[in-house]
Amino acid sequence: LAYIEEKEIVSYARHSQFPHQFCACPNSKTSKRRFVREILAQLEKDNKQIKNNLFICGLKGRVVRQREW
């Protein structure tokens, strides 16, 4: 799922008629996940490839760390 945009997952779930579950978490509106999502949305306005670039950087970092072992 890391390779798929959330909007595509939501679209597929609706198309497949999966039951919708609401988040009852009291911190859902102030979570770090939401905060990062908002930052990425802002960054995407200037660079449409920001998510892809960050993902690639993460993969490169993982390869470097594995070689250091």
C-alpha positions in Angstrom: 0.0 0.0 0.0 3.0 2.3 0.3 3.1 2.6 -3.4 -0.6 3.7 -3.8 -2.0 7.1 -3.2 -4.7 7.2 -0.4 -7.3 8.7 -2.9 -6.9 5.6 -5.1 -7.4 3.3 -2.1 -10.5 5.2 -1.1 -11.8 5.1 -4.7 -11.3 1.3 -4.9 -12.9 0.8 -1.5 -16.0 2.7 -2.7 -16.1 0.9 -6.0 -15.9 -2.4 -4.2 -18.6 -1.3 -1.7 -16.4 -2.0 1.3 -18.2 -0.8 4.5 -17.0 2.6 5.7 -15.7 2.9 9.2 -15.4 6.2 10.9 -12.4 7.1 13.0 -13.4 7.5 16.6 -9.9 8.5 17.8 -10.1 11.8 19.7 -6.8 12.9 18.3 -7.6 12.3 14.7 -7.9 16.0 13.9 -4.6 16.9 15.6 -2.5 13.8 14.9 1.1 13.9 13.5 -0.2 11.9 10.5 -2.6 14.6 9.6 0.0 17.3 10.2 2.5 15.6 7.8 -0.3 15.1 5.3 -1.0 18.8 5.3 2.7 19.6 5.0 3.0 17.3 2.0 -0.1 18.9 0.4 1.6 22.3 0.7 4.9 21.0 -0.7 3.0 19.4 -3.6 1.8 22.8 -4.7 5.4 23.7 -5.6 6.7 20.3 -6.6 4.3 17.7 -7.9 6.9 14.9 -7.5 7.6 15.6 -3.8 6.1 12.3 -2.6 7.9 10.3 -5.2 11.2 12.1 -4.4 10.9 11.5 -0.7 10.0 7.8 -1.3 13.1 7.3 -3.5 15.3 9.0 -0.9 13.9 6.7 1.7 14.7 3.7 -0.4 18.2 4.9 -1.0 18.7 5.5 2.7 17.6 1.9 3.4 20.1 0.5 0.9 22.9 2.6 2.4 22.0 1.4 6.0 21.9 -2.2 4.9 25.4 -2.0 3.3 26.8 -0.5 6.5 25.9 -3.7 8.5 
